């Protein structure tokens, strides 16, 4: 008797949208664990992050992109370039819209750029748990008038509402073909890169508006010890001495707290004991340092 073997499917979904639309929260929820950092601060995601989600015989490579906005500085331009680069050649572009914030001026460049792209487009209205329902329909109608949208979904990435249906729909839209990643791999980010991101996330969570957007974390050293634990040395780069004082806190307490929380999360993610050493350095021109861009995974742009 002939036994039918299920046909594997695999494809790429590019997750695009304005800053703070909930793209990283959505990717983490679909993957089932953290692969991208999140914070209430706009433009938290800086580089393309690939999360790998599985639904039955289908593997979906979810490309979490930086929020698309009007770039003003070199770092901004590199991030926007990374976002559109992540959408290049995707089987599907999912436009994530903050259902509560709606469509403002920051959505205009995204909509006009998407209108010219050949990829299939889906509209995902996020944060429906806190949005006004009537406004969701208005946003949807306006976007339908401007874009060729194949399907629309209403979700809350935070609460999980609508996510099972969305994941099933994504899987059904993927083409037949072999999986790109092993079954147990959830991201293309290296442990070294993830370590820097987790520390940067703690900076944002603990300092909120106190710390300007322009801070970076550079993993200078990452090594496995003989006992199986991991030793990580990181440099937190800030633009001014006053910012260094904010990160350090009184008697260095703030930095200790950042390190403690980051260490605990890294140990949980990696499943091993982590020795994390942080120091803060003032580097006024770090946004013009090619090597920093390379280390955080961004292309240099002129």
DRENKOLZA-421688 format. One record per residue (C-alpha): residue number from 1; z, y negated, x. Coordinates in pm, whole numbers. Example, Ala and Ser with C-alpha at 12.3 -4.5 7.8 and 13.67 -1.06 7.14 Angstrom:
PT | i | up | north | east
PT | 1 | 780 | 450 | 1230
PT | 2 | 714 | 106 | 1367
This chain:
PT | i | up | north | east
PT | 1 | 0 | 0 | 0
PT | 2 | -95 | -342 | 136
PT | 3 | 198 | -583 | 175
PT | 4 | 113 | -949 | 133
PT | 5 | 258 | -1177 | 399
PT | 6 | 361 | -1523 | 276
PT | 7 | 131 | -1792 | 412
PT | 8 | 315 | -2047 | 624
PT | 9 | 266 | -2415 | 557
PT | 10 | 342 | -2704 | 788
PT | 11 | 277 | -3075 | 777
PT | 12 | 395 | -3422 | 868
PT | 13 | 556 | -3671 | 631
PT | 14 | 591 | -4027 | 765
PT | 15 | 885 | -4211 | 613
PT | 16 | 811 | -4587 | 615
PT | 17 | 962 | -4892 | 453
PT | 18 | 1154 | -5213 | 508
PT | 19 | 1479 | -5222 | 707
PT | 20 | 1779 | -5076 | 522
PT | 21 | 1572 | -4898 | 256
PT | 22 | 1758 | -4573 | 333
PT | 23 | 1495 | -4393 | 540
PT | 24 | 1733 | -4233 | 791
PT | 25 | 1979 | -4130 | 519
PT | 26 | 1692 | -3959 | 336
PT | 27 | 1569 | -3776 | 646
PT | 28 | 1920 | -3654 | 731
PT | 29 | 1971 | -3532 | 374
PT | 30 | 1641 | -3341 | 366
PT | 31 | 1702 | -3184 | 708
PT | 32 | 2056 | -3090 | 611
PT | 33 | 2226 | -3247 | 912
PT | 34 | 2225 | -3566 | 1111
PT | 35 | 1914 | -3627 | 1319
PT | 36 | 1901 | -4007 | 1279
PT | 37 | 2183 | -4259 | 1296
PT | 38 | 2262 | -4483 | 1000
PT | 39 | 2450 | -4808 | 945
PT | 40 | 2448 | -5098 | 699
PT | 41 | 2294 | -5309 | 976
PT | 42 | 1921 | -5369 | 934
PT | 43 | 1686 | -5219 | 1195
PT | 44 | 1936 | -4954 | 1308
PT | 45 | 1651 | -4707 | 1375
PT | 46 | 1453 | -4825 | 1676
PT | 47 | 1228 | -4534 | 1767
PT | 48 | 1038 | -4259 | 1590
PT | 49 | 1275 | -3974 | 1515
PT | 50 | 1141 | -3640 | 1395
PT | 51 | 1356 | -3433 | 1164
PT | 52 | 1250 | -3079 | 1076
PT | 53 | 1315 | -2957 | 721
PT | 54 | 1240 | -2613 | 581
PT | 55 | 1170 | -2517 | 221
PT | 56 | 1079 | -2151 | 174
PT | 57 | 776 | -2076 | 393
PT | 58 | 708 | -2445 | 453
PT | 59 | 815 | -2654 | 749
PT | 60 | 807 | -3030 | 706
PT | 61 | 815 | -3262 | 1006
PT | 62 | 977 | -3578 | 873
PT | 63 | 904 | -3879 | 1092
PT | 64 | 1180 | -4135 | 1044
PT | 65 | 1033 | -4468 | 1151
PT | 66 | 1193 | -4803 | 1232
PT | 67 | 1195 | -5045 | 941
PT | 68 | 876 | -5248 | 929
PT | 69 | 930 | -5624 | 939
PT | 70 | 774 | -5940 | 1081
PT | 71 | 828 | -5902 | 1459
PT | 72 | 953 | -6200 | 1657
PT | 73 | 1050 | -6054 | 1995
PT | 74 | 918 | -5787 | 2230
PT | 75 | 1175 | -5537 | 2102
PT | 76 | 1068 | -5612 | 1744
PT | 77 | 700 | -5562 | 1830
PT | 78 | 774 | -5231 | 2002
PT | 79 | 969 | -5109 | 1700
PT | 80 | 699 | -5203 | 1449
PT | 81 | 438 | -5038 | 1674
PT | 82 | 655 | -4723 | 1678
PT | 83 | 676 | -4729 | 1299
PT | 84 | 302 | -4744 | 1240
PT | 85 | 242 | -4499 | 1524
PT | 86 | 468 | -4253 | 1344
PT | 87 | 251 | -4279 | 1034
PT | 88 | -74 | -4218 | 1222
PT | 89 | -247 | -3906 | 1098
PT | 90 | 42 | -3792 | 878
PT | 91 | -40 | -3556 | 591
PT | 92 | 156 | -3789 | 369
PT | 93 | 309 | -4136 | 393
PT | 94 | 625 | -4180 | 186
PT | 95 | 696 | -4546 | 117
PT | 96 | 1072 | -4582 | 67
PT | 97 | 1171 | -4883 | -142
PT | 98 | 1526 | -5003 | -192
PT | 99 | 1549 | -4986 | -571
PT | 100 | 1837 | -5234 | -576
PT | 101 | 1690 | -5496 | -340
PT | 102 | 1342 | -5459 | -488
PT | 103 | 1024 | -5617 | -359
PT | 104 | 1071 | -5933 | -157
PT | 105 | 869 | -6113 | 108
PT | 106 | 962 | -5848 | 367
PT | 107 | 764 | -5590 | 169
PT | 108 | 440 | -5791 | 176
PT | 109 | 322 | -5696 | 530
PT | 110 | 405 | -5330 | 461
PT | 111 | 209 | -5323 | 136
PT | 112 | -96 | -5497 | 284
PT | 113 | -98 | -5265 | 587
PT | 114 | -55 | -4954 | 372
PT | 115 | -342 | -5058 | 146
PT | 116 | -583 | -5021 | 437
PT | 117 | -455 | -4680 | 551
PT | 118 | -640 | -4358 | 462
PT | 119 | -336 | -4127 | 439
PT | 120 | -209 | -4005 | 102
PT | 121 | 74 | -4229 | -20
PT | 122 | 381 | -4147 | -228
PT | 123 | 631 | -4400 | -360
PT | 124 | 1001 | -4313 | -331
PT | 125 | 1237 | -4549 | -517
PT | 126 | 1575 | -4507 | -347
PT | 127 | 1929 | -4614 | -445
PT | 128 | 1862 | -4553 | -815
PT | 129 | 2234 | -4490 | -863
PT | 130 | 2306 | -4861 | -808
PT | 131 | 1975 | -5013 | -924
PT | 132 | 1893 | -5168 | -1261
PT | 133 | 1666 | -4917 | -1435
PT | 134 | 1435 | -5177 | -1595
PT | 135 | 1372 | -5335 | -1255
PT | 136 | 1276 | -4998 | -1106
PT | 137 | 991 | -4975 | -1354
PT | 138 | 882 | -5331 | -1272
PT | 139 | 878 | -5252 | -897
PT | 140 | 680 | -4935 | -965
PT | 141 | 420 | -5116 | -1175
PT | 142 | 373 | -5389 | -914
PT | 143 | 321 | -5135 | -636
PT | 144 | 78 | -4932 | -846
PT | 145 | -132 | -5248 | -884
PT | 146 | -149 | -5295 | -506
PT | 147 | -156 | -4943 | -363
PT | 148 | -327 | -4613 | -433
PT | 149 | -9 | -4413 | -500
PT | 150 | -46 | -4042 | -567
PT | 151 | 310 | -3966 | -685
PT | 152 | 638 | -4146 | -752
PT | 153 | 996 | -4019 | -724
PT | 154 | 1329 | -4180 | -812
PT | 155 | 1615 | -4071 | -585
PT | 156 | 1948 | -4158 | -431
PT | 157 | 1954 | -4038 | -71
PT | 158 | 2325 | -4121 | -63
PT | 159 | 2431 | -3910 | -363
PT | 160 | 2154 | -3649 | -341
PT | 161 | 2018 | -3730 | -686
PT | 162 | 1653 | -3621 | -711
PT | 163 | 1639 | -3479 | -356
PT | 164 | 1585 | -3110 | -444
PT | 165 | 1281 | -3204 | -655
PT | 166 | 1147 | -3434 | -383
PT | 167 | 1188 | -3169 | -111
PT | 168 | 1008 | -2911 | -324
PT | 169 | 727 | -3159 | -390
PT | 170 | 693 | -3247 | -21
PT | 171 | 670 | -2876 | 65
PT | 172 | 401 | -2812 | -196
PT | 173 | 193 | -3099 | -54
PT | 174 | 187 | -2961 | 301
PT | 175 | -126 | -2784 | 427
PT | 176 | -137 | -2418 | 526
PT | 177 | -77 | -2358 | 894
PT | 178 | 173 | -2230 | 1152
PT | 179 | 507 | -2403 | 1199
PT | 180 | 527 | -2666 | 1473
PT | 181 | 890 | -2598 | 1569
PT | 182 | 1119 | -2294 | 1599
PT | 183 | 1318 | -2220 | 1283
PT | 184 | 1648 | -2334 | 1435
PT | 185 | 1522 | -2669 | 1570
PT | 186 | 1607 | -2970 | 1355
PT | 187 | 1477 | -3258 | 1569
PT | 188 | 1262 | -3350 | 1866
PT | 189 | 1536 | -3574 | 2008
PT | 190 | 1693 | -3454 | 2332
PT | 191 | 2072 | -3421 | 2356
PT | 192 | 2064 | -3710 | 2603
PT | 193 | 1886 | -3936 | 2353
PT | 194 | 2107 | -3825 | 2064
PT | 195 | 2417 | -3902 | 2268
PT | 196 | 2304 | -4263 | 2319
PT | 197 | 2221 | -4298 | 1950
PT | 198 | 2560 | -4168 | 1834
PT | 199 | 2739 | -4421 | 2056
PT | 200 | 2513 | -4702 | 1929
PT | 201 | 2592 | -4598 | 1572
PT | 202 | 2964 | -4633 | 1646
PT | 203 | 2903 | -4979 | 1789
PT | 204 | 2745 | -5085 | 1460
PT | 205 | 3003 | -4914 | 1240
PT | 206 | 3304 | -5058 | 1420
PT | 207 | 3182 | -5406 | 1510
PT | 208 | 2968 | -5487 | 1204
PT | 209 | 2858 | -5852 | 1216
PT | 210 | 3062 | -5922 | 1531
PT | 211 | 2802 | -5757 | 1753
PT | 212 | 2451 | -5901 | 1749
PT | 213 | 2158 | -5672 | 1691
PT | 214 | 2062 | -5693 | 2059
PT | 215 | 2282 | -5426 | 2214
PT | 216 | 2160 | -5104 | 2370
PT | 217 | 2313 | -4782 | 2499
PT | 218 | 2169 | -4620 | 2810
PT | 219 | 2272 | -4264 | 2899
PT | 220 | 2291 | -4284 | 3278
PT | 221 | 2414 | -3930 | 3340
PT | 222 | 2419 | -3613 | 3131
PT | 223 | 2528 | -3285 | 3283
PT | 224 | 2672 | -2953 | 3178
PT | 225 | 2993 | -2848 | 3352
PT | 226 | 3060 | -2492 | 3465
PT | 227 | 3305 | -2439 | 3178
PT | 228 | 3027 | -2508 | 2925
PT | 229 | 3143 | -2858 | 2834
PT | 230 | 2919 | -3163 | 2869
PT | 231 | 2984 | -3475 | 3077
PT | 232 | 2811 | -3795 | 2963
PT | 233 | 2816 | -4137 | 3130
PT | 234 | 2678 | -4426 | 2924
PT | 235 | 2623 | -4794 | 2977
PT | 236 | 2648 | -5032 | 2680
PT | 237 | 2419 | -5327 | 2747
PT | 238 | 2490 | -5666 | 2590
PT | 239 | 2332 | -6005 | 2641
PT | 240 | 2637 | -6224 | 2706
PT | 241 | 2991 | -6208 | 2846
PT | 242 | 3135 | -6304 | 2506
PT | 243 | 2968 | -5994 | 2358
PT | 244 | 3118 | -5778 | 2633
PT | 245 | 3462 | -5903 | 2535
PT | 246 | 3394 | -5810 | 2170
PT | 247 | 3291 | -5454 | 2262
PT | 248 | 3590 | -5408 | 2494
PT | 249 | 3844 | -5547 | 2245
PT | 250 | 4201 | -5640 | 2332
PT | 251 | 4313 | -5436 | 2631
PT | 252 | 3994 | -5226 | 2604
PT | 253 | 4112 | -5074 | 2275
PT | 254 | 3786 | -5127 | 2086
PT | 255 | 3584 | -4949 | 2352
PT | 256 | 3833 | -4661 | 2353
PT | 257 | 3798 | -4627 | 1976
PT | 258 | 3417 | -4634 | 1998
PT | 259 | 3428 | -4367 | 2267
PT | 260 | 3676 | -4152 | 2075
PT | 261 | 3470 | -4150 | 1754
PT | 262 | 3140 | -4094 | 1938
PT | 263 | 3292 | -3813 | 2145
PT | 264 | 3424 | -3635 | 1836
PT | 265 | 3090 | -3654 | 1658
PT | 266 | 2894 | -3538 | 1963
PT | 267 | 3128 | -3241 | 2009
PT | 268 | 3072 | -3145 | 1646
PT | 269 | 2693 | -3181 | 1673
PT | 270 | 2664 | -2993 | 2002
PT | 271 | 2933 | -2734 | 1942
PT | 272 | 3091 | -2789 | 2285
PT | 273 | 3364 | -3006 | 2436
PT | 274 | 3230 | -3348 | 2537
PT | 275 | 3361 | -3576 | 2815
PT | 276 | 3226 | -3925 | 2736
PT | 277 | 3262 | -4217 | 2977
PT | 278 | 3158 | -4563 | 2858
PT | 279 | 3132 | -4895 | 3035
PT | 280 | 2996 | -5229 | 2918
PT | 281 | 2749 | -5431 | 3122
PT | 282 | 2615 | -5782 | 3065
PT | 283 | 2240 | -5780 | 3117
PT | 284 | 2088 | -6093 | 2970
PT | 285 | 1729 | -5979 | 2996
PT | 286 | 1762 | -5612 | 2896
PT | 287 | 1501 | -5661 | 2623
PT | 288 | 1248 | -5734 | 2900
PT | 289 | 1328 | -5426 | 3108
PT | 290 | 1054 | -5162 | 3095
PT | 291 | 1293 | -4886 | 3204
PT | 292 | 1532 | -4952 | 2915
PT | 293 | 1241 | -4918 | 2671
PT | 294 | 1145 | -4588 | 2832
PT | 295 | 1502 | -4459 | 2812
PT | 296 | 1543 | -4544 | 2443
PT | 297 | 1203 | -4397 | 2357
PT | 298 | 992 | -4708 | 2292
PT | 299 | 652 | -4798 | 2433
PT | 300 | 635 | -5121 | 2633
PT | 301 | 437 | -5390 | 2452
PT | 302 | 311 | -5717 | 2596
